[in-house]
Amino acid sequence: MPQINITIDINESIYLRDPLETNLGKKIIEHAILLIDEIGFEELNFKKIATSMGSTEASIYRYFENKYKLLSYLVSWYWDFMHFMVLMDIRNVKDSKAKLVQAISTLVNSLDSSITPSYINQTKLHKVVVENANKVYHTKKVDSLNKEGYYVNYKKIVKTLSKMILEIDSEFEYPIALATNLIEQSLNNEYYIEHLPSLTDVTDSKANPRIETIKMIEYMISRILY
């Protein structure tokens, strides 16, 4: 399948220059994803990214003020792309329950490599988000960053899921809270199954984390909404 040109909308306050506008910027995104996956966000710095891509630290500072903003960019990119994928995958689904189940399946199964840009390793970006997205939200500066629009991409996909919930039950009183929790579960349960299985109900060490996560979320949805 040929790649589709998709416009990703990310708040301008996150970056100094949009890395998607240049080949150098795309290389920064590519190598940042690979390095975070390899060494973890805590060990990441711009010097290591520069070495990995054969450039200089100064070149990266032209795009991002610090590594926190770089991570914020990656997470925002992920959620905007995932929102697009959810809308694509539910576009022909008429049944309200099936629509929500499909949306959750899309979230758990990460990106579609057939339409993901070549500089994005979709599997590794998914892992980066699973392991690090909470660092973007759980910060002392969360209120000021929220006012700047840092979290608009995440809010957008929460709003879409909350509308699906209301399609199933128009009198459900907590659609936004449930949507947020479903998205968080789509990330956290997979992580727990792989690293902290005692915090889950999965007893088979060979179980596929994504399949088990979808089963769990579908069960919860059926008990809460149906």
N, C-alpha and C positions, 0 to 999 in steps of 0.2 A: 504494500500500500504506500503511495507517495505521501511525503510529509505535508501536513496542512499548515498554512501560515496562520498563527494564532497571536492576537495582540494581548500581551500580559500587562495589566494595569497595576502599577505599584506606586505607592505614595512617594512623591519626590523628596520628602524630608528624610527618607531613609538613606538616600545616596547623594553623592556630590555630582556624579555623572552616571547616567544610566549605562551599566555595563553591556546591555544588549545592543547598544548603538555601535559598538566597535568590536573588531576581532580580538583586541587585547582584553577588553572587558569580558567577552565570552570565555576567554582562556582563564581569567580570574575565577569566574563562576565554576568552570569545569574543574579546575585544580583545587578550589576550596572544598567542593563536594567530596572529591577523592581523598583529600587530606583529613577532613573532619571524620570521614568514615574510617580512615586508617589509624589515626592517632588520637581522635577525640577533640572536641571543641576546646577543652581546657588547655590542651597542649598546643593548640593552633596559634600561630602568629603570622604576621604579614611577611616576615623574612622567610619562613618556611614555604609559604605559598610562592613567593618570588623565586626561590631556589628551584622549586618543583617545576615552574613554568619557564625558567630561564630568563627572568626579567629582574626588575629591581623593586625594593620596597616602595620607593617613591612613586612608581607607576601605579601601585595598588592604592596608595593614599590619594591619588587623583580621583578615585571612584568612591572610596569609603573612608569615613573618619576613623573607624575602629572595627574590630572583629565582631563586636556585638551588632553593629549595623549591617555588616555583611551577613551574619546569621539571620537577622531580621529580614533581609532581602530574600534569602533562600527560602525561608518559611513562607513569606508573603507570595513568592513566585509559586511555591508548591500549592498553596490554598487556592490561588486564582486559577491555576491550571486544573486542579482537582474539581473546582466548581464548574469549569467548562466541561470536564469529562462527565460529571454527574448529569448535567443538562443534556449532553449528547446521549448518554446511555438510557435516560428515561423518556426521551422525546416521543417514542412510539408506544410507551406503556400506558394503558388506559386505567387499569385497576389501581386504586389508591394504595392498597396494601403492597401489591407487587412493585409499585413505584418506589416506595420507601425501602423495601428489601433490596431492590436493584441499586439504589443510591448507596446503601451501606456496603454492599458487595464491591461497588466501584471504589469507595474510600479505602476499604481494607486491602484490595488488590493493587493498590498504588497506581502508577501512571501507565499509559499505553505507549510502549516503546516505538510503535509504528508511527506515532505522530509527535513523539517527543523530540525536541531539537537535538542535534548530534552532540552538542557540548554538555548535555544533561544526561548523566548516568541515572536513569530512572530508579533502578533498584537501590542504589546508594543514597540518592536524595531521599527516598522514602525512609531509609534507615536513619539518616540524619535528622529528619523531622520527628520520627518516633522517639529518638534518644534525646533530642535537644529543643523541641518546640516550646516546652514549658519554660525554658530559660528566657525566651522572648517575652513571655507574659508575666512570669514571676520575678519582677524586678522592682526596686524601690521607686523607679521613675515611671511606673506603669500609668499613673494618672496623667502625667504630662505627655507621655508618649501616646496615650489614647486620644488626647485632645488634638495631637498632631496627625492622627489618622493612621498610626502604625498598624492597627489591627483590623482595618476595614475589609481586607480580603477574607479573614477568618469570619468576621461578622456576616459577610455576604453568604457564605455557604451555610452558616447556622440559620440564617433567615430562610434560605431555600428549603432546608430540611424541616424547619418549623411549619412552613406552609403545607408540606406533605403530611405532617402529623395532623394538622387541622382538617385536611381533606378526609382523613380516616375518621376523626372524631372532632367535629366542630366545637364541641363543648369542653374539650380537654383544656384544663386550666394552666398547664405549664409547658406549652409547646417549645418555647425557646430554651428553657432549662433542659428539657428532654433531648432536644436536638444537640445542645452542647455536650451533654453526657454521652450521647451515642457516638459523637465524633471523637471525644476523648477515649471512650472505650475501644474504638476502632484502632487507636494507637497504643493505648496502655496495655490492653490485654495481650496483644501480640508480644510486646516487650516482656511482660511478666511470664508468659509461657516459656519464652526462650531463656530468661535469666533468673526469674524468681517464681518458679512454678508452684511453690507452696502458697502463693497468693492467688492462685486460680483453682479451678475444679478439674483441670486436665491432669489425668493420672498416667496417660500414655506418653512416655518420653519421646516416642517417635512420631507423635501427632503433628500434623501440619498446623502451625500457629495461625495462619490466616483462615483456614477452613474452620478451625475450632472457634476463632473469634466471630466469624460470621454466624455460626450455629448458635453461639451464646447470645449475640445481639438479636438475632431473629426470635429466639425464645423469649427474651426480655420484652421485645416489642409485642409479641403475641399475648403475653400476660398483662401488659399495661394497657394496650390499645384495643385489642380485639374482643 
